[in-house]
């Protein structure tokens, strides 16, 4: 509560062994589950450092993919596509920088 997006992103990344300084707002997405409704705030970074470490609870394993895996949820595919679109435009990158 009261934490800015960039500060929260740094905190979450550091808990998984990663660090980044430049963040871009991709969007705010509703995610419906059978028992609850979440709002996801999607941020991206142009570069990061460190080796990702799964926490065993939220993330059991972390893998990098060149292409989006087939069973990826629709909202997550939309987030990735939006980031790819933003990255291609210097104006959009600057507009979305937080």
Order of alpha helices (4+ residues) and beta strands (2+ residues): alpha-beta-beta-beta-beta-alpha-alpha
